[in-house]
């Protein structure tokens, strides 16, 4: 089976003054289409760096990263931006919504960058809001929505370009536990519908939703375990 993501000997070194900080130390990782994975690790373990590289937000210092057989580790910023917009849907802890725009307009935004016609944009955005059970709130602005509803808008926005991959960084971090559970059930449903999902989290109960948990420690993969919970 062709890997969706293939990382080979990925390193990332940051310079802080004269000091080299090794955030990743030769990570190898394969992720198949429709996998549901959690990446866990303490603060400073390298998990955010790994997520940024997988999400094409950052480039490795050395090593190869293939996303759907495309070598992305050597691309410049413009090419990376293009890959991000085409292939990756992001969901962040802080929602990252435009405060003055309606839920529908927030969801439409990635399609504006893709140059899709207004009527079609609206239709796709409405379908995405329907997938996260938020059609009835499409004209509300973020400040008129609860935290859980805002995160649903962010998830709908991540879906509109039909990405190959959904990357969620601490998606329940700003939510109470009941709302967090609701958001996780949205991810579970998206996975059942065929989406590949990578969650970055430090919460065990959130990580347990995935079929596979990858633990990062000191820039290495410390363990990579299959979870049979489905």
FENFENZI-V574724 format. One line per field, one symbol per residue. ss: DSSP state (h for helix, s for strand, l for the rest). phi: phi as a letter, one per 20 degrees, with the letter a starting at -180 (. if undefined). psi: psi as a letter, one per 30 degrees, with the letter a starting at -180 (. if undefined). A space follows every 10 residues. Layout:
ss=???
phi=???
psi=???
This chain:
ss=llssssssss ssssssllss ssssssssss sslllsssss llllllhhhh hhhhllllll lsssssslls slllllhhhh hhhhhhhsss ssllllllll lshhhhhhhh hhhllllhhh hhhhhhhhhh hlllhhhlll shhhllhhhh hhhhhhhhhl llllsssssl llllllhhhh hhhhhhhhhh hhllllssss lllhhhhlll lsssssslls ssssssllll
phi=.fffccdclf dbddedmeee defccnedbc cegmfccddc rfgnfoffff ffffelebdf fbodcddlmd fdfdfegfff fffgfedcdd cdgemleffe efgfffffgg fffemeggff gfffffffff fdlcgfdfee egfedfgfff ffffffffef elffbddddl fdgddffffg fffffffgff ffeoeecddd bdegffgfff ebcdedblmc eebbcedecd
psi=kkkekjkjhk lkkkkjbgkk jjekhhkkkk klkgljkkkl llkgfgeeee eeeeggflkl ellkjkjhgk jffglleeee eeeeeefkkk klegehlkef kleeeeefef feffhkkeee eeeeeeeeee fghgefgfgk lefglleeee eeeeeeefff gilfkkjjjh fgeglleeee eeeefeeeee efggkkkkkk lgkefeeffl fkkjkkkhgl jeljkkkig.
